């Protein structure tokens, strides 16, 4: 049996006649009749009963109809799946995500991806900016969300979100330092900055530390290279009342009762997140959905 024969048989049953099925398949009625007859000879079974009102399947024909529909559906699905790997923008989409990504950033983009390419599967990985750049160059990521704009000429990039950072402090410390406009950066002298390792995002680390030092803050030694600055680390340090941590407004992590977020006077620290992808990637269309998102502070 060939797929074309099964498609012909399905059409005859669904159209309840040779003439209508021939028009549907754009073949002659005689050619279609020969195809069905050939199928019956191959199986050694009578598949159709011809009546004055058309044709209907025999018991054996009903069984073949169910099997043929399932086989055709599976065949067509296989073609769609394999085509997704060669169609621009479809297939597996691998995204690198940094810590503290705004919770509402990817949602709208993923909805657009689902509409444009329903077969796309998304694989997300939490990685530092430096690790994402390595993965992009190695072909292990399709899109990276980075804390610094890559200088690599083989990568395209677009700014997707800006966040005016504030500080996390215990309520008692905030009561001493904050006024109606928030906290002045210079008043944090004497508190330890809960920082991140430079290796994760060198350019962003240098920008942050330069600003903090310009306000007279003593940053001490650099954090260990393998220390990920997760929420638990920040909050544990802040609750000692001897440290402060930087965080965006509407931080996604719940705060303990004794910890508050306060803005910084005149917003001296603005964190930017860039979408980056290989210049010649076949994922350019999907990347554009994410890269085209407006920045909240624009």
C-alpha positions in Angstrom: 0.0 0.0 0.0 1.1 3.5 -0.8 0.1 6.7 1.0 -1.5 8.0 -2.2 -3.7 5.0 -2.3 -4.8 5.4 1.3 -5.5 9.1 0.7 -7.6 8.2 -2.3 -9.6 5.6 -0.3 -10.2 8.1 2.5 -11.4 10.7 0.0 -13.9 8.3 -1.6 -15.4 7.3 1.7 -15.6 10.9 3.0 -17.1 12.2 -0.3 -19.4 9.1 -0.5 -18.7 8.8 -4.2 -16.0 8.6 -6.9 -17.0 11.8 -8.8 -16.8 14.1 -5.8 -13.6 12.4 -4.5 -12.0 12.8 -8.0 -12.7 16.5 -8.0 -11.3 16.8 -4.4 -8.1 15.0 -5.5 -7.9 16.7 -8.9 -7.7 13.4 -10.7 -9.9 11.7 -13.3 -12.7 9.5 -12.0 -11.4 6.5 -13.9 -7.9 6.9 -12.4 -9.4 7.1 -8.9 -11.5 4.0 -9.5 -8.4 2.0 -10.7 -6.5 3.1 -7.6 -9.2 1.9 -5.2 -9.6 -1.4 -7.2 -5.8 -1.9 -7.0 -6.0 -1.4 -3.2 -8.7 -4.1 -2.9 -6.7 -6.5 -5.0 -3.6 -6.0 -2.9 -5.5 -6.7 0.3 -7.7 -9.4 -1.2 -10.7 -7.7 0.4 -13.8 -5.8 -0.7 -13.5 -2.3 0.8 -16.5 -0.4 -0.7 -20.1 -1.2 -1.3 -21.6 0.7 -4.2 -25.3 1.7 -3.9 -27.7 4.0 -5.7 -26.9 6.8 -3.3 -23.2 6.5 -3.4 -20.6 4.3 -1.8 -20.0 3.2 1.8 -17.2 1.2 3.4 -17.6 -2.5 4.2 -16.7 -3.8 7.7 -13.2 -4.3 6.4 -13.3 -0.9 4.8 -14.2 0.7 8.1 -11.2 -0.9 9.7 -8.9 0.2 6.9 -10.4 3.8 7.1 -9.4 4.1 10.8 -5.9 2.8 10.2 -5.4 4.9 7.1 -6.5 8.1 8.9 -4.1 7.4 11.8 -1.2 6.6 9.5 -1.7 9.7 7.4 -2.0 11.9 10.5 1.2 10.5 11.9 3.0 10.9 8.5 1.9 14.5 8.2 2.9 15.2 11.8 6.4 13.8 11.2 6.8 16.1 8.1 5.8 19.1 10.2 8.2 18.2 13.0 11.1 17.8 10.6 10.2 20.9 8.7 10.4 22.9 12.0 14.1 22.3 12.0 14.6 23.9 8.6 12.0 26.6 8.8 13.3 30.0 10.0 12.6 30.6 13.6 11.0 27.2 14.4 12.2 24.1 16.2 14.0 24.2 19.5 14.6 27.7 20.9 17.4 27.8 23.6 17.4 30.9 25.7 19.9 32.0 28.4 18.4 33.8 31.3 20.2 35.7 34.1 19.2 35.9 37.7 16.6 38.4 38.6 15.1 38.7 35.1 11.8 40.7 35.3 9.0 38.2 35.6 6.9 39.9 32.9 9.6 40.2 30.3 9.4 36.9 28.5 5.7 36.2 28.8 4.5 38.4 25.9 7.4 37.3 23.7 6.7 33.6 24.3 3.0 34.2 23.4 4.1 35.7 20.0 6.4 32.7 19.5 3.6 30.3 20.2 1.4 32.0 17.6 4.2 32.3 14.9 5.6 28.8 15.4 3.3 26.6 17.4 5.7 23.6 17.2 8.6 25.6 18.8 9.9 24.1 22.1 11.6 26.5 24.5 14.6 25.4 26.6 15.7 28.0 29.2 19.0 27.9 31.1 20.0 30.1 34.1 23.5 31.4 33.2 25.7 34.4 33.9 26.3 36.9 31.1 29.8 35.5 30.5 28.6 31.9 30.4 25.9 32.9 27.9 28.4 34.6 25.6 30.5 31.5 25.6 27.4 29.4 24.9 26.3 31.7 22.1 29.7 31.5 20.4 29.7 27.7 20.8 26.3 27.4 19.2 24.7 26.1 22.5 22.3 29.0 22.8 20.0 30.7 20.3 19.3 33.8 22.4 21.1 35.2 25.4 19.7 37.8 27.8 22.8 39.6 29.0 23.7 42.4 31.5 26.1 44.0 29.0 26.0 44.6 25.3 28.4 42.1 23.6 31.2 43.7 21.5 31.4 40.5 19.4 30.8 41.4 15.7 29.2 38.0 15.1 26.4 38.8 17.6 23.4 41.0 17.1 22.0 42.7 20.2 19.1 44.9 21.3 18.3 46.5 24.6 15.1 44.9 26.0 14.8 46.3 29.6 16.2 48.9 31.9 15.8 48.8 35.7 16.6 51.7 38.1 18.2 49.8 41.0 17.4 50.5 44.6 18.7 48.9 47.8 17.6 46.2 50.2 18.0 47.1 53.9 16.6 46.0 57.2 13.7 48.2 58.2 15.6 49.6 61.1 18.6 50.7 59.0 16.2 52.1 56.3 14.5 54.1 59.0 17.8 55.8 59.8 19.0 56.4 56.2 16.0 56.9 54.0 14.0 60.1 53.4 10.9 60.7 51.2 13.1 60.3 48.1 14.8 57.1 49.2 18.4 56.5 50.2 21.4 58.6 49.2 24.2 56.3 48.0 26.8 57.9 50.2 24.9 57.2 53.4 25.6 53.5 52.8 29.2 54.0 53.8 30.1 51.6 56.6 27.7 48.9 55.3 29.1 46.0 53.2 27.9 45.6 49.7 26.6 42.1 48.9 28.2 41.9 45.5 28.5 39.5 42.6 31.7 38.1 41.1 33.3 40.0 38.3 33.7 36.9 36.2 29.9 36.6 35.7 29.6 40.0 33.9 32.8 42.0 33.8 31.5 45.2 32.2 28.5 45.4 34.5 30.6 44.7 37.6 33.1 47.4 36.6 30.2 49.9 36.1 28.6 49.1 39.5 31.8 49.2 41.5 32.9 52.4 39.8 29.7 54.2 40.8 29.8 52.8 44.3 33.4 53.9 44.8 32.6 57.3 43.4 30.2 57.8 46.3 32.9 56.9 48.8 31.9 53.3 49.5 34.6 50.8 50.5 33.8 47.6 48.7 36.3 45.3 50.3 37.4 42.1 48.5 35.8 40.8 45.4 33.3 38.0 46.0 34.4 34.4 45.2 34.3 33.6 41.4 32.0 30.7 41.9 29.5 32.5 44.1 26.1 33.0 42.5 24.3 36.0 43.9 21.0 34.3 44.5 18.2 35.9 46.5 18.9 33.8 49.6 22.5 35.1 49.7 21.3 38.7 49.5 18.7 38.4 52.1 20.8 36.5 54.6 23.5 39.2 54.4 21.1 42.1 54.7 19.3 40.7 57.7 22.5 41.1 59.7 22.0 44.9 59.5 25.6 45.2 58.4 25.1 44.9 54.6 23.0 46.3 51.7 22.1 44.7 48.4 21.1 46.2 45.1 17.7 45.1 43.7 15.3 46.4 41.1 11.8 47.7 42.0 9.1 45.0 42.1 11.7 42.4 42.9 10.2 39.0 42.2 11.4 37.5 45.5 9.3 37.9 48.6 11.0 40.0 51.3 11.1 39.0 55.0 9.1 41.2 57.3 12.2 43.0 58.5 13.7 43.8 55.0 12.5 46.7 52.8 13.4 48.0 49.3 14.1 51.7 48.9 15.0 53.7 45.7 18.3 55.4 45.4 18.4 59.2 45.1 18.6 60.3 41.4 18.9 56.7 40.2 22.7 56.4 39.9 22.6 52.7 39.0 20.6 51.6 36.0 20.8 47.9 35.1 20.3 47.0 31.4 19.5 43.7 29.9 20.3 43.0 26.2 18.9 40.3 23.9 21.8 38.9 21.9 21.9 36.2 19.2 24.3 35.0 16.4 24.1 37.4 13.4 23.4 34.6 10.9 21.2 32.5 13.1 18.1 30.9 11.7 16.5 32.0 15.0 16.5 35.7 14.0 12.7 35.9 13.7 12.1 34.4 17.2 14.9 36.6 18.6 13.2 39.7 17.2 10.1 38.9 19.2 12.1 39.2 22.4 14.4 41.9 21.2 11.5 44.0 20.1 10.0 44.4 23.5 9.8 48.0 24.8 11.9 48.9 27.8 9.8 49.7 30.8 11.7 52.9 31.7 11.6 54.4 28.1 
